[in-house]
Every structure is written in C-alpha cells, then in structure tokens.
Amino acid sequence: MSSSERPIVAITGLNGFIAIHVALRFLKEGYDVRGSVRSTSSADQIKNHPVWKEWIDQGRVGVVVVSDLTGDLTELLDGVESVMHLAAPVTLNLKSYEEFKGPTIQGTLSVLNQSTKFKTIKAISLMSSMAAHFNPVPNDQQIGAVYTEDSYFPYDEETARNFDPSNPFANVIWYCAAKKYSEFAVKEWLKENKPSFSVASLAPPMTYGPLLHLSSVAEFKNGVSGSQPGWLSLIKGKDAEVMQPESTTYADVRDVAEAFYQAAIKRKDGIYLVASDIYTYQMFANEFRRQRPDLDAYFPLGNPSEPTPREQNFWTIDTSKSVRELGLKYHTLEDTVRVTLKHYEKIGVFNERPGSWAERV
C-alpha cells in the first residue's frame, strides 16, 4: 500500500509513555502516524529514537511541533482519519485548581473544535483518567466498592477551588476535579456540536508496562514520570522499602493502547474505564523475584505474605463495558512484569549496581 493510500492517525504528545504504544498499535495495522510534540528538541528526540527508526525510514511517522494545542492545528489534523489526544499539559506540581483546569479542558476542546473543520476525521479517542471517577479516600474506607463509568469524583468545582493549597493532598483534589470537569465539558460540547465523528474517552488508573519512550539507562534515570516513580521502589535493592500503592488496580499500557485503537476503528462514543489487574507494589516485587530469581538482589523483599487487595476486599473497577464494547482482553500482572523486565534489561537497568537507584531517587 502506498503512502497516499494508507490512513493517517494524528496523535498528540507523541513522545509520551502511552502515546508510543498507541502509535505502534496503529502502525502495525497499516496506519501512518502524524504526531505532535511541544518543541523542536522533542521532535529531534523522536527522529533519533530507536523505537521509531524502522517506521521513520519507511516514511510512516511524521512529527509536527505544536507548542500550544489551543493554537492552529491544521498541520496536525489535515487529512487524518482518526485523532488520538494524549498530550498531558499539566503535572501534579501546580498551585491552584485553575492551573489544573485550564490546560486540561481547553486543549481537549480545541482538538474537538478544530477537528470539525476536517471531513476526513471519523473518530477521536481522548485520554481521560480514573481520577475523574474515583473517591480518593483510604482503601479501608471503601471496602467492596466497585467503580463504573457512572461513578464520579465526589467534590464539585467550588470545593476544589477553595481547597486549602497548603494541604499536601490539594494537588490530588485539583487533578481529580480537573479530569472530572474535563469529561463534563466534552459531554456538553457533544450536545452542542453533534459532530459527524465518534468521540470516546478512555479512563485508566495508574498505568504500567514497558517504558518504550526511554531507550537507555540515562533516559530512564531522568525521564520517569506519571505513574512510573513507584516502579523505582522495586529496583532499589533487597533491603529497600516497598511502597504502598496509590491505587489497588492498574492498567497495562498495552491494554490502554488497545482501547484507543478499538474505540477509533469501531467508531465508539462514550466513556470507558480501562483496568487490567489488581496490584500492590509488594505483589509486583514478589512477581519480579519469581520470574527473575537471578536478579533477586535488585528487588526488595518487603513482606511477601502481605494480603492482596482482593483478599482485603478493597475497591475494584468494573471493566465490563470495555470488554463488551471494545473487545478488550486484559493482560495479567504476570504478563506486565514479564514485558517490563524484558525492557529494563534491554536498556541496561540491571547493569547498575543493586541499590544504586536509592542514591539518586
């Protein structure tokens, strides 16, 4: 198939952890990828990154510098069939609810508004978050709770806006509220605009798996972000402390990528919770040691008999909608560990002295 015959998918934030997996999923199905990044230096990193080499050499991946998603997106969107919006313009290191809300909502609405100008676009998949649907209270205060697409973060905007910024929990409240009201903004936009393309929002919890955007130990040391810092607690050496998880259920990055792909090709509308398996960091540490006893010195012992979330009847996520409508078949924790350790080994993480990560992080 020539380049003029292949469909094109646009992906915002192409250099991100999840975005790379989404891009590879589309590439392997015969799509070309046109991705956005925020700077020329990020574009150069993609062009020099080994994970992209074969695709760039084939002319299958193009990169567009978009410093602000509220600006003109013509170069990114013109002629594409699907749009995958994954760019995350905010971190947890902000100082007010408005700092979270503005970039989260305005970037998404800009992508939607500008997509209406291009008749080739048939589907849009948006990155949301389980944060929009979750009540962030301690696990033992929500025994047996089951979250669905109809569950929502319980605080309204006024509560979030007036939350004490000196409270160490404030940025979590602001982040969750911004994700919730971003979903609400999308729903309102759909009612008002009734677009010809489908719009699906995918909402995973903490997301783990091979960090393909990091191709060396040096990049790994400097580039771990989002859901990933907890993983560093698992390679700090046998005597390191095992962290308590932020969640009880995680998403394998490959499952999130599959959800983006399936929602697009099936032209699905609506919200989908995406979650692969229950976990604690202790469960991951146990599985790391089970699969790679030769690397035992790297993995913390912790308390191998610690009860699992299922044994404690902690909250869970109902993913039946994603299974039923998107056809997802979720990976297990064992699968996630296997591919993650394989990538760690490939980029040289285990060439470092056991425990040396504790000196840096």
Sequence and secondary structure as in RCSB ss.txt:
>XXXX:A:sequence
MSSSERPIVAITGLNGFIAIHVALRFLKEGYDVRGSVRSTSSADQIKNHPVWKEWIDQGRVGVVVVSDLTGDLTE
LLDGVESVMHLAAPVTLNLKSYEEFKGPTIQGTLSVLNQSTKFKTIKAISLMSSMAAHFNPVPNDQQIGAVYTED
SYFPYDEETARNFDPSNPFANVIWYCAAKKYSEFAVKEWLKENKPSFSVASLAPPMTYGPLLHLSSVAEFKNGVS
GSQPGWLSLIKGKDAEVMQPESTTYADVRDVAEAFYQAAIKRKDGIYLVASDIYTYQMFANEFRRQRPDLDAYFP
LGNPSEPTPREQNFWTIDTSKSVRELGLKYHTLEDTVRVTLKHYEKIGVFNERPGSWAERV
>XXXX:A:secstr
  TTTS EEEEESTTSHHHHHHHHHHHTTT EEEEEESSHHHHHHHHT GGGHHHHHTT EEEEE S TTS  HH
HHTT SEEEE      S  SSHHHHHHHHHHHHHHHHHHHTT TT  EEEEE  GGGG   S GGGSTT EE TT
   S  HHHHHTS TTSTTHHHHHHHHHHHHHHHHHHHHHHHH  SSEEEEEE SEEES  TT  SHHHHHHH  
TTTHHHHTTSS TTS     S SEEEEHHHHHHHHHHHHHTT  EEEE   EE  HHHHHHHHHHH GGGGGGS 
 S TT   TTTTT  EE  HHHHHHH      HHHHHHHHHHHHHHTTGGGS TTGGGGT 
